[in-house]
Amino acid sequence: MDERRVWPPTDDADDLPPSARWYGTPAPPPRRIPRRLRRLLLIALVSLGAGAVIGGVVFFVLNRPEAPVETVAETVLVTDRLAGLTYPIPAGWHEGALAPVTGFTSVAVNDDRATVMARPGDKLDAADPRPALLKLAETYSRLLLHGDTIDVVEDKKVEIGGRTGHTRAVRAGYRDVVNQPAFLRVTVLTAEEGRSVVMLGLAHPDDPAARREIDTIMTGAR
């Protein structure tokens, strides 16, 4: 599939929150943004996309020990009881901790290279989850990537762990010399009682290894 479009539209770019322009900064910052701050900015943006209630100040990643993980046959599993989901994480990844205000209920990270998050989703049409997926993918793409160009890498139906759903992956490009291309994948899976589970994967910079790791996590969900 070949979809290419310029983002954002010129008439509403100023309406975006400052944090949504994280990836699209036209000029180099005076110094490198600290790792923790970049991660906090990511969580703030995701909280906006998830429609979480924000009382003026977003409470970001909690400063607490990493959540316990389950190890089975040398495979590390993240168990998200609120989303009703368990997913594996590759070597080099670890489970993180999220503040409840983000809307996401679990997160796995590989330093600053890549992030995968999951959360319970809204009700959707199990026979056709694509419309709900497209709305989410557009929201996250606009808030997290803010690219000069957005190319659709993949858009297809999926069946993962006995759940049906839809996934969409995009690649953002930037005209400035500061930002490297970024990769975003959003997957929506059906859940009990007509509800859904949302998984979001982000890699910056985009590279084949990070893509494979994100795909391994999502396709291994149960």
N, C-alpha and C positions, 0 to 999 in steps of 0.2 A: 504494500500500500504506500502511496506517495502523497502525503499531505504536507504542505509547507505553508506556513503563514507567518506574518510579522506580528510580533507582540511587544509591547502592549499597544492598543489603539491610542492615538494621540489625544483623543478628546477626554479620556478619563484617567490618564496616567497619574495626574496629580492627586486623584482621589485615593490612591493606594496608600496604606500606612508606610511610614519610613522603613520599618523592618522588612516590608515586602520587596524593597529594592536592594536587599542585601546582595544578591547575585548580580545585579545589573549596574553596579556603581561605575559611572563613566570614567572616573579618575582614580589613580592609585591612592590608597589611604596613606597617611603619613608613616604608618608602621603596620606590621602584620597583626591582624585581629587575634587575640589570644584564643587558644583552643576551646577553653570553657565557654567564652563569650559566644563563639560561633555556634556552639551546640545549643546554648540558651536561646540564641536568635532563631535557630531552626525550630525549637519547641514552641516559641512564641508564635511563629508563623503558622505552624500546624494547628495550634489552638484556635486561631482565627478561622482556618478552613473547616475545622470540626464543629464550629458553631458553639463552642464552649462559652460559659458565662465568665466574663472578665470584668472584675470590679476595679477598673482604672489601672491596676498594676497586675501584670501577669506573674504568678509565682511559678518559677521555672523548675529545673531539675532539682529535686531535693538533695541536700547535702547529707546523704546517709549511705551506709554500706550497700554494695551491690546486692540485689535480691538473690536468694539461693537458687541454684539451678539443679536439675536432675540429670544424672549421667547414666546412660544405658549403653552398654557395649561400646564405650569410648565415644559415644555421641552425646553432645550436650544439648538438652532440650529446654526450651523456655515454655513454661506452662502459664497460660493466661486464662484464669478461671472465669473472669468476667466476660471475656469474649467467647469462652468455650472452645479454646483453641490451644494446641501444642505445636511448636515448630522447632526444628533443629537449627543449630547455628554452627558454622564451620570453625575450624581452628583459627585463632586470632581474633575471634569475636567474643563479646561478653554481654551478659544481660545488664541493662541499665535500670535506673529508677526514674519514674516520671511523677511530676506533681499531678494530682487529680484534675486540675483545671484544664489540662491539655485535651482531655477527652479520650486520648489514647490510654490503653490500660497495660501495655507492655512495650518494651523497646529492646532491641539488640543493636550493638554498635561495633564497628571496627575502627577505633580511633576516629580520625576525621574523614576517612575514606568513604564510608558507607554507613547507612542507618536503615533499619527495618522496624516498623511499628505496627501494632495491631490494636483494634478497638471494636466493640460491638457497633453494629450499624443499624440503620432504620429498616423498616419493613420495605420489601420490594416485590416485584413480580418475579417469582422464581422461574417462570417460563421465559422471561425476557429481562434479564438483569442489566443489559447493556445501557439503557437510558439512565439508570441510577449511577452506573459506573462512569459514564461520560460526564455527568454533572460533577461528580467528585474529582475526576481527573482534570477537568477544566479548572476547578477551584484551586486544587493543589498546584497545578502547573502555573497558574497566574500568581499565586502567593509565594511559592517557593522558588520558582525558576526565574520568572521575569526576564526571559530570554529575548534577544532581538529576533531570533528565529526559533521555531519549535517544529521539529520533525517527528512524525509518528513512526516509531520503530516497529510496533506490534499492536494489534487490536484483534482479539479472538476470544471465543468461548473456551472455558477451561472446566475440568473436573479434577478436583484435588481432595484427597482424603474422603471420598464419597460425597463431596459437596459439589454442586454445579455453580457456575459463576461466569465472570468475564474479567479479562485483564487488558490493560492498555499501558504501553510503555512509550515514552517520548524522550527525545534528546534536545536539549537547549543549547543554542550557540550564541556567542556574544561578539560584537564588533570591536569592543575595546580590548586592550592588550592585557588587562588585569585578570579577567575571568576565563577560566578554562571551561570547556563544554561540561554539561551536567546531564545526568540520567535519572529519570523518574519512572517508577512503575507503580500503578495502583491496581489492586485486585479486590474484587467484591465477590464473596462466597455466600451461598445461602446458609441459613441457620434455622433452628427450630422456630415454630410458630410464625413462619413467614418473615422472620427477621433476617439479618445479614451480619457478616463479619467483614471488616475493612482492613486490608493490609497495604501499607505504603512503604516503598523502598526508594532510597535516594542515594546516589553516588556522585561525589564531586571531588576530583574530576572524574569524568566518565572514562572507564577503561574496561576491556573485556573481562578481566578477573573479577572486578567489582560486580559487573552485571551477572556473571555466573554465580557468584555467592548470593546475591539477592534472589536470583531465580531458584537456587537450591533451597533457600529458606522457605520461600513461598510454596514451591511445589511439594515440599516435605511436610506441610502443615496437615494436622489431623484434628 
